[in-house]
Structure formats: structure tokens, C-alpha cells
């Protein structure tokens, strides 16, 4: 049977509970969040306070503050009867078997039969939680393990146990993926499930190697970050963030419940590191206790920022970190290609090379030996680590990067255990864990001893699956792929996906080919972290500084015309976005027929930050959108102020949903979906849908307000200045934005062409580029990656 | 008793709303120019002598919001000169002069610039948000009815026919055309140069024109022509676009000054608002308002109707003006001798001041002593002011 979920109850309102409640509200569910009752008239203080705190927390757990109205609160004494009409009940109370079991016993009295019930436990075996429950309860029960923060961490572990119906597990695997937007990973009812089990190994192994190799924690944090494709946080800083007690608890939990685990056996012979004990004894557990492996000092550096001290693991005293150039760090800086980088780092002869080699030797071995114990598939483990720990690659993907034989070699060299199945794999002649064939990604199946296709939802599309085909077109900034079904995809491959001439040429090429060939239309999108950071600022800045305004005019006009060509093309063009969608990226999006945006799309016209206005048609587009929104009797002014504010304050939407409010997205054409991994597939579907009866839009006229709004906007800008929200130069830029939005200083409202608006937009853009202050802003951004307010 | 004298008055030409010369001109910008010209026309007058500026405006919101009176005073005379806006719909301009006169006569002010400004091009007739009270709607829904509906009600009650109304309208156009031809308004109008900026063939272009004469008059208006126009407010009604006042843009202001100050400056007074009164009537018969106000104003001034030599009766609607003439027993020959709002336009808040200025010049030309400006006012009111012209 298929389950339909409209109402969901979250039992427990701690950091995890309220985070989950918020994310369920994000995807549109009606959420009831319960916690312990309090004395007094208002008995819901705990849940209410938790919700209020969560809503205010950063990063925001809700896509949009207004979604909080989808959550109501209550308590376990007065409101359990409300469970009777919940379609899904998720338990997120304290990690104690007795407490969870007694709560389930009470829940059972109220829940409707057939309703789904899951636990968010991170460590308690699911089968123990189900003990003593009715058959209906047991059949509809499993683990659904979110990671903190629930909105942002992409992993959802689904943990079946012997008593659950298969369709319940299938449902959550699908629902988590498509509706909750998570990477759902099928686990087994084994201790710490997948991500935290591998995480258990990873953290302890790093700790061990740090001690053995006598590395400074700041060095380790540098190594276990960008060089190996991990988040920039670093291992020890992450430990401070999570809390040492929490991580020790997980370690102890795994040690207690996994006696046969070879690393557990090894750890038993390793005494608790003295620094771990030292910190635990002093209750210096990390950020929550003010200090841990790191500590903020009272001293400031030359930029006025507090100097962070690190714990010296030998002396157990806090000290300043020294800059040390480890070989592996140098290699990482120089070598972009990840497979070569990994190999070079492993081969480095200093202690950093040693560290990398020992760590990955251990990781490949440990992960390998967990198959099929914790997962039947290697991709389950890889997906869990990528989505749950934000690693750039999973263990088996690292193995593919390092090379099969080299992986085996380092495992053996470091005296780690080579998984038996790897030996059979070696014998079968297979030399990679993954391969692409027939537009599908395949994994090496340990049980069947052969490659099998990784099952994905029909809307999931990854460009890696078509990379083996000869691209339709390719240059240094973009690749045009054939996505199949006569849909092409323009993928940006420039640095940070910045838009330069190459992408411009690519788009024109795609339009030309699609309009004149056998294509349904075009998707503009990619699988990178960020859709695009905007125009190539370096190129613009160089021309401005050398005073080559002729080339600049050609460049800006060119970009405007590319966007206009997309808008009026004879084939549909659909954008798919995730991450940053800044400046020129946002302008492209607005000129396509529709956009499919991950909720985690951060869209904004941010040009003001570098002393410019959107010059690729973005300001024009806002004027046009304002015009389209006018209605008979409309005062129009609030619309104009909103449009001005969005651009003049470089507003970036903190979610796709917020982008509607800021005017970057339109409800009538653009769609926001929770799962980033679905956007390309959905965009492709959208192209197909639009292509069924596609008529290119005809040229539009915009009603611009001229002085009827310009006076108001100039006055509003002055208000920002008086309030010291804008510098004098910000005012100059904002007035240019206002000017273009109003169509200039026309004495009356008038209809004007898009080209007229593009002309005045381009003129304002070029004027600003000629200003010293804009050039300073551009230089500063290029040097420091943050805006200058001059 | 202290006296309050009107020293001088100036007005803009009255533009046709939405299509005339002031269609893109804001009323505050227009008022600033009129007041600057007005002040400059009085020798030895220092703008900083002005105690206050009172601006009548029937739609003081949107482009006319944000204390339009204060904005006008600061820009026209200097930031030291205060100003404010008043609103009694179509009576606003006269009300402003009345208020200035009363303040000066009471000794609480020495010199006030008063009048009105209105752009009907830039603002919707009922304002941007028409929102009558629910309770009012429940108590008496006829407290908020369109002006056209009141005109139909008045026409019916006082038995005014379509032919009479159209005839009166033709008269209005003819008299107005004659007045313009004979230059009767020339001295009171400040010609305004208007620069317009617009886009043609994707390029920003500018053009200039001068608005120096009232735009609404159609000399060739005929009874037959008017007779062909459809009724617009009532199925089978008599009120048409042709026998209603025109929507207009304009500004008009006068300087009101104490006798002391005028003497000191050696200025000759032009007129004096002897008395002024307002009165309420049933909102559904708004148009008959003057008939309630006129007797009050006459009695204050100790005058009889036949002491009045000339009357400016605002032609909100020809049928309404006819009803007032009929009910009030007015001598039609001295009413609107240079035409009225049907031909010349009705820039709501400005009208009372504009009619006053027209009255002064015509009375002076005729050598009249007492004259009256009267108008019906939205919401069921009337206003009447009696001037003595020197």
C-alpha cells in the first residue's frame, strides 16, 4: 500500500526534535510537536520555548519564517490524544531505551492503526525499541535518523528491523528522497548505523594518528579539510562543535556493542589519550563549555579578531598556532586533479604524508570490512558519509581516486585488514568500485560479485552519467551535454562557475543548435555546489582598470543579448539551481522560461557589493516584473520600493522560498524543491513538458513610472543614508538602480521596450565601472572575497 | 475690528485632467510656481513675512500626501515659512481663504497665503483606497454615494430636465469662450512652462510647452452635440459627461493680510471676505448644499440676496447648478457670467480659490461691490462666501 502523509507528530522538542519539526514544516506538512508538560497555566512551555529558540537560531531551520505557523505545540500529558489523526509519528526524545519504550507504550494507546511510527535514535537498536509493541505498531515501525541541523544535513538513514513491513521501508526510502529532499540511505539495525559508525572510526583514527605522529591539532585540522575534500571545519574544530562528551559517548556505545569489530578490538588496547581525559576532567567539552581543543584568547590580531589558541597535546597548555608548511598541504594547493592529489599526498615523505597514508589505509579497510555488516552496498556507505558528514567523497570513491591496486597496497603496507570481498573482486578483474555505463552509474555489488546499477528516483539526474558520451560542445568554461530525450544541458565548469565569454559562447551555441536541430530545449544547470557566483569579476575588473570601456560595452551588451536570446528563443530554456545563484547567474535564471530551484538555492542580485548594478538584464527584468504586477487601482509605489530594496541592498534569499518574496523567482513559472539532487532531472522534465506546445514569447513592453516613483525611491535611498545603512557611494549606486527601475526621469508613466531599459541599465553599469570607488570594490572582492563598503 | 484684506491673487490655467498640459505636472510643483509668482507680483513683499500657508486639497494622499501644504510653503517661500493642508472637498480653496481671514481678523496672524491645489490627473477621484465605514454603510448607505448619483437625485427632485441641463452647459461654454477671447482671465493666470521627458524610439527625449489658458472650453459645443451623449451614472438618467464639470488640474492662491500690515507696506487691498458659512444637507442631495449655506452667509453679513451683484456658483453639474438657482431664487443673469466648471473645469480643492480670483476681476471690471462664491460639497454640504471688492 502507499502511505499518504499530511499530518506528522514529533515527540520531543530538543535541538534535533525542533530541527526535524521545522524541516517537516518546510516541505509543507502540518506538524505537531510535543514535549514534557510543565506546571502552571501554560503546560506547553518546553515545546513552545524550543520552537521559538529554533526559529531564531542560525542557520535558519525554516525555509521561511512564516512556515512556523505549520507547527503547533503540546505536551505528552494533555495532547497524546491528538496522535489519533497523525499519519506519521517520529520520536526524538532522550537517548534512553526505558524512556523511549514507555513513551511508545503510551503512544500505542492513541495512534491509529496503519499510521507510521519511527524513532530518530542514533544508537539504540530498533528491534529493542519495538519490543512489547502490538503487531500493527511493529509492522509500521522503523528508524529514521536525521542529522543536525535537519534542514541542511542531506542524510536520512532509514533503519528497518525484522518486524517492519517492507512497504514501510520502501516508502521512507522514497519519501525521504523525493519529499524531504534527503539522500536516503538504507541501513541495518547495527550500532550507530552507517554514518556514525564510519565516523566513529574516522574520529578515533585521526586522534590516534595525531598522537603517534605528534602533529599539532591545527595541522590536522588543515589536513582533514579542503585538501581531502572535506568541509573546511577540520576534525578538532568539529569535535569542539559537536562536544567531546557526545563523541566519547558514541565511541563508548560502539565499543560496548561491537565486540567483533576489528577497530574496537584495537582501541581496547589503546589507552584513552591523556588530552581527551584532561579535557573531560576539566569539563572543557568544546564550544558549549567555552573551550575545548581550541580556546579564544583575549589577544587580538592585526585585524582586530580574537586570536584562537590550540591545546598542545603534549604539554596540555593552550598555545598560539604556528604556520607550518606540511608537504601534503603544499601538494593540495598545487594539484587540482583529485586522484593525482590523493596519490601525491599519500606519497609525501613527511609526517603529513604519513598521516594521509595511514588514515586512508585505515578508512578503506574499515569501510570495506563493514560491507555487508552495516550496508549491503558500497554506495550506501559512500552516500552516508557524503550526505551526513559532508565529505566530498565516500570511502570507496576515495579508493577509486587512489586507484584500486594502490588502495590494496596501502592497506597491506599499514597492516590493515583487506576485506575478503576485495580479494574476490581483484580476482574477477574488476578494478573500480564504480563505473558508468548506458547513462547509469553502476557499483560493484559485493554479494553478486558484479556491477549493478545504483537505483535512483526518476527525477534524479547527475551529469556524470553522460560524461562518457562525446559532448555536443565544449570549451574551457562550459560543456553542452546530451541529457537524452532530445534535451541538452549547458553545464558550467569555470572556476566557481563564474560566467565569462566561454559560457556566453556556449549558451549561444546551445541556442543555435537547439533551434536549428532536433532538440526539445535546453537545461542550464550543473551538479556543482554552487550554480554560479555570477559574472567573471576578474575579467570585468581588468578591463575597467585599464580603461577599456569599448570592450566592456561590447561585453555587457553581449551578455544582455545572450539573456534576451534565451528569453525569446524558439525552444524552451529551463534553469536548475542549487547553492549560490548570484548576479549574472540570477540574471540568466530570470531570462529563462522557468527555473527548478533546490530549496537550498541562495539567489541574489549582489552586484551592488562590487559597486555595480545588475547589468545583464537583471535590473531591466525587475522593472519588467514590477510592470507585470501592476493592476488597476494599484498604488505601485510599494512594489517599486521592494524592487529597489532587493537590488540596492544586494539581498540574497536564504532559501528558494525566500527568493519568491524578493522577486528573483515567480510562483507562476519557477518551482522550489527540497532535494538538490532532483533539480536537473526535474528541469529536464520541465523542458519536455514545455516543448509539447512551445510558443516563443513575443517582445514585451514595460510600464515604467518615471518621476512618479523616482522621487519616492530617491527619498527612500536618502533614508538608508541617514540611517547609516548606506554609504555615500552606496547612495550613488542605489540611485542608479532606482533610475533604471523607473525607466529614467520620465515625467509620466510610459510603456517602454525591454531594449530601452537594457540601454539605460548598460549605461549606468558602465558609468559605475568608470568610478574609482567601484574599481576599489572589485579589487577588494577579488583579493578578500568579501565586499568593501567605501 | 481688525480687517483681513486680500491683496493679490493668482492662479494657473485650468488643465484638462489626464490629457491637458498639466497631465504630468504635480500639484505641489504647480502650487510652488504659482505662489512664487504671486509673491513676486506684490512690490516690496518679503516671503518671510508670511505666517502660514493654507492649501486646500480634496485628495491629500499619494502625490498630494505627506503634508502637501508644508512642502509647498518650504519650497515656495523658504523653510522658515510653515504651511498645512485642509480638506473640505470642493470647498477647500474657499475654506482656506476663510480660515486665513478668520486668523487675521482675530489678531492671531498677520499674513497668510491661502488657496488650493489639485491634480486630478495623478490621483484617482476617490483616492487610492476607498474605504467607507461598515457602520456608516449599515446606518445610511447613502452617506457615501458617487457625485453623479447625487446629481441625478437632485435633478429628479427639483425637476431639472436633460434639455435644461444641456442648455445650461452650452451657455457655460459660450460664456467661457467669450471670456477667454476678451482676455478676462489673462491677468490672473500665471503661464507655466512645462518640460516633459519621455521615450520615443527607445531614446529619452524632452519637449516643452506653455500652459497659459484654461483648456476645457469648447466654443463649438451645441445642444445637439450634447444631446447625443449617453447618461453615465443612471440607467435612463440625464447626467452626461457633457453637462457635468470637467476633471481638471490647477492651483490658485491669494495673499491675505491684516490692514495694519497692508498699510505699513502701502498695499492696496483687492477684496475682503465679509462672511462665509457652511451648512449640511442630505448627502444624497449634496448638490443643493449652497441653498443651505447662502442664507447663513447673507445673514452673517447683514445682506439680502439682492445686495449681491455677482455670483460664482460652482457647476459641479449643470443640473445641480440649475436646481440651486431655482431653489435659491438666484438671478441667473449674474450667475457664472464667464462660464463655469462645465466649461472651465473643476480642480476640486483649488476651485474655491480660483472662483474667488475670477470673481474679483469681474467685479472690479463691472464696478460691483458685493459678490458671492458658492459651491456644493461632497458628503452633503454647501459653502458660501461673500466678498466685498474694492
Contacts between the chains, C-beta under 8 A, distances in Angstrom:
chain1	res1	chain2	res2	distance
A	633	B	124	6.9
A	633	B	128	7.3
A	635	B	62	6.7
A	635	B	128	4.9
A	706	B	197	7.2
A	707	B	197	7.9
A	708	B	63	7.5
A	708	B	122	7.4
A	743	B	199	7.0
A	744	B	197	7.2
A	744	B	199	7.4
A	744	B	204	5.6
A	745	B	197	5.6
A	746	B	197	5.1
A	746	B	198	5.5
A	746	B	199	6.6
A	746	B	204	7.7
A	747	B	24	4.1
A	747	B	195	7.4
A	747	B	196	4.5
A	747	B	197	5.0
A	747	B	198	6.8
A	748	B	23	7.0
A	748	B	24	4.1
A	748	B	196	7.3
A	748	B	198	7.0
A	750	B	198	5.7
A	750	B	199	5.9
A	752	B	199	4.9
A	752	B	202	7.6
A	753	B	202	5.8
A	755	B	202	5.7
A	756	B	199	5.6
A	756	B	202	4.3
A	756	B	203	7.8
A	759	B	202	6.6
A	760	B	204	7.9
